[in-house]
Amino acid sequence: MGSIISLNLNDFKHGSPQQKNKFVQDLGDAFQTIGFVAVYNHQLSDELTDNLYKYTQEFYALPMDIKMKYHIKGLAGQRGFTSWGTEHSKNSKVGDLKEFYHFGQHIPPDLKEKYDYPKNILVDEVPQFNEHAMHAYSALQETGKYMLRAIALFLKLEENYFDSYIEYGNSILRPIHYGPIQEAPKNAVRAGQHEDINLITLLMGASAEGLEVLDKKNNWIPITALPDQLVVNVGDMLQRLTNNVLKSTTHRVVNPPKEKWGTPRFSIPFFLHPTSNMRLDSLENCISTENPKMFEDISAGEFLTQRLIEIGLLEKS
């Protein structure tokens, strides 16, 4: 795991006051030094993870014309299927070597007007893909709730500060397929160096190595989540909210060595977003003479739109 630390979520949820406080401090320290942490005793079971990977692979084995049935124009890739090379890092125009699928929040019928999110696009050919993805979505959102409660305490906020913002937030589960590399890529990598858009990202173990994070000394560190752990990192929305007290960490997915070019890679991150109307204006207790305000005031929805344009999923209006 390189220099990434591993924390027991039960220490926060069920531990003594001392264990809970230590979890909060260790989490905050890890986010401030590298931006990633590994967590075990989360809500996602090994069985659910295994099943989701199994049916993710079944979906991506479908012919491209079948997968393209689930690409819906006008949604900026926020639901359904997005094909190869569409998304790129915000400072690059070279498309990443990946295809992905997006599942979003399930909204009760009586709240659909209030939370005007696109409907989930369900795959007919592999119904188990939909089923296990939505179960994983719920488990990861529940885990993320506790992680954000710990973050709130580290920031000297009320423990439940984030709860109402994420209950029906615009979060995304993204099963990704990085296909076998057929020939030497000129400039493209599986995922160019970037920072995530959202509050926090929760990542279950990928099917192959490749994830690297940039530490505060500008060293690239390989990261692989162990089977029973999730890797959790800070995203840009949390960075803005905290005025760089918690910084979004740069990371990438590099191409494998040539002898492993024929090996596909599957990865399933959960991008935890708040509701679109949450303000990301820097918290007052994160602004000081030593740390003056760095960012303009903006809502989560406005910021998401900006970033979707930057990474090529949304056209500028």
N, C-alpha and C positions, 0 to 999 in steps of 0.2 A: 504493500500500500504506500510505499515511499514514505514521505513525512506526514501523510494524512493520519489524523487520530481517529480512534473508534470509540463511540459512546453508546451506553446502554440506555435506551429511551425509558425503560422501566424505572431508572433512577429518578427521572423527572416526573413520571406519572404516578408512581407508587412508593417512591423512596422516602426516607426521612427528610426533614427540612435541610439538613446538612448535605445529603446526597443531591437533593433538588438544586440547591444553590451551587453546588460544585458542577453539576451538569450545565447550568446556565452560564457559569463563568468559563468553563472549558469550551463550550460551544462558541461563545463570543470571542474568546482568544483564538480559536482555530479559524474562525471566519476572518479575523483581523490579520492573521499571519499568512494564510494560504487561500482562504475563501471556500474550501471544501472540507467536509467532515463525513465520516462513515458512521452509520447508526444501525444497531441491531435491536431486536425485540420491538420491531415496528408492526404495522397491521397487515402487511402483505405476506401471505403464506408461501412456502416453497412450492406447494402443489399448484397454487394459482399462477405463480410465476412460470413454472414449467409448462402448464397448459397454455398460457398466453403466448409463450415463445413458440410452442408447437403449432398453434393455429395462425400465428403471425407468418411463420414460414410457409404454411399451406396457402395463405392468401397471396403472398408474393410469388409463389410458384405458378399462379394462374397466368394465362396469356395476357399480353399487354392490352389487347383490345377489350378483354373482360375487365381488367383493372381500370381502364379509362372510362368505363361506364360510371365509375364512382368519383370521377373528376367533375366537379360542378363549377362552371364558370360564374364569376361574380362573387365568390365567397372568399377570395384572397387566400385560398388554401386552408381556411379555418375549419373546414369539415371535409371528410372524405379523402380522396387520393390525390397526391401530387407527384408528378413523374420526375425522372432524372434531370438534374442540372437546372431546375427551376429556381431553387433558393440559392443565394450566395451570401457571404459575409458582408456586413454593411460597408466595409472599406474595399470591397473587391467586386469585380463584375464577372468573375469566373464561377460558373455554377458548380455546386458540390456534387460529388459522385454518390448520390443517394436518391431514393424514392421513399415517400412516407405517407402515413395515413393519420388523420386527426379525428379523435373522439372528444366531444365536449360535454358540458354540464347537462344533466337531466333536470329539466325544470317542471315542477308540478303544473298541471293545466291552469290552475287559478292564478299562477304567477307568470305565465308566458308573456302577457302584455307588459309586465313590469321589467322583465329581463328578456329583451328582444334579441336572443342569440339564435344563430342558424340551427336548424334541426340536425340531429345526428344522421349520417348517411350509413345505412346498414347493408352489409354484404350478404347477398342471397346465397352465393356459392359456398361460403364457409360461415354458417350462422354461429358456430362456436367462437369465432373470432370476435364477433360483436359481444357475445355473452361474457367472455372472460375479460375483454377489454373494459367493459363497464363495471364489473366486479373489482378489477384492479384500480380503476378510477376512484371508486368509493374508498378503497383501502388506503390509497395514497393520499387522498384528500384528508382523511382522518389522521393519518400520520403527520401530514403537513400542518394540520391545525395545532398539534402539540409542539412541533418544531417552532412555529411562529409564536406560540405562547412563551416558549423559552426565550426567543429572540426579544419579545416585548419586555420581559423582565430584565434582560441584559441592557435594554435601552432605557430602563427606569420608567416604563409605561405600565398601565394596567395590564394584568396578565391576559385578559380577553380582548385586548385592543383590536386585534385583527379578525376576531371571530365573525362578526357580522359582515365584514367585507368579503370574506372568502366562502361563506356558507353557500351562496349562489354565484360565486365568482366565475370569471370567464376562463377557467383553467382548461388545459389541453393535455390529453394523453397522446403521445406520438410514437407508435411502432415504426421503426426505421429499418430499411434494408439498404445496406451498402453492398452492392453486387461485386462479383468477381471482376478483377481488373484484367482486361483483354490485351491491352498494349500500354506502353509507357505513357503515363499522363504528362502533358506538356507543363501545365501549371496547376491542374486541379488536384485537390485532395478530397478525402472522404467528407470532411467538414473543415472548412477554413477556420482560422483562429477567430474567435468571437466571444461576446458576452451574451448571456441569456437576457431576454426582455423582462421577464416576470419578477415576482417577489423572491421565490426560491424554486429550485428545481430538485426533484427527487428522482434518482436514477437507479433502477435495478441492474444487476450484473449483466453486462453485454455478453454476446456469444463468442467474442474474440477480443484480443487486446487492441489498442489503438488510441484510447483517450489519453490526452496529456494536458496538464494544467501548468500555467505559468506562475511560479511563486514570486514573492516580493523581491527576490534577488535576480529575477529574470532568467531563472532556470526552468526548462520544461521537465515536468515530473510525470512519468507514466502512472496512471491510476486504473485499477481494476477492482470493481466491487466484488467482494467475496459472496458466495452463494446466499448467505443468511443476512446480508447487509444491504443497505441503501446508501448511495453517495448523495449528499445534499450540498448544494452550493447557493451562493447569493446571486441574485439577478439584478438587472439595472434598475428596476422599480424600487427595490429595497435600498439600493445605493443612493438613489435620488432622495428617497424619504429620509434617510439617515445622514444626508449631506456628506457622503464618503466615510462616515464612521465605520460602516460595513461596506466594503467595496466589492463590486461584481468582479469575478475572477475570469481572466482570459483563458480559454481552453480550445482544443482542436481535436479532430480525429485524423490521425496520420495514416497514410497508405502503409500496408504491411510490407515486409521484406519481399523481394521478387519471388522467392520460393513459395510464398504464401499468397501470391496474387489470385490464385484460383479459389481462395477461401472467402465465401461471403461473410458479412458481419451483420448481426441484428442487434438493435439497441432500442430500449423503450423508456424514454424519459417522460416524467410528468411535470409539466410547467404550471406551477401554481400561481394563478392570477387573481386579483381582487375584482370586484365589480367595477364597471367602467367609470362610475362616478366617484370612486375613491380619489381623494386629493393626494398627490405625491409631493406637495409642498414640503420643503425641508422642516423637520421637527425643530421646534425652538430650542430644545435642550441639546440639539446636535450642532448648533451654531454658536460660535464663540469668536473671540479676537484671534485665537490661534487657528481656528477653523471657520473662516468666514463663509457665508452662503455661496455655494458653487453653481446652483441650478435655478433656472426660471421656474415659476409656479406652473403646474400642469396637472391634468387629471390622468388617471390610468388609461382611460379610453383614448384620449388625445395622444398620449405617448405611444400606445400600441399602434395606432394608425401611422404615426411618424416612422416607427421602426419597420412595420410591414412594407412600407414604401422603400425604405433603405435596403432591405434584403431581397427585394424583387418579387414579393408576393402580391403587392397591391400597386396599381398604377396611380400616379399622381393625378388628382382631379384638377 
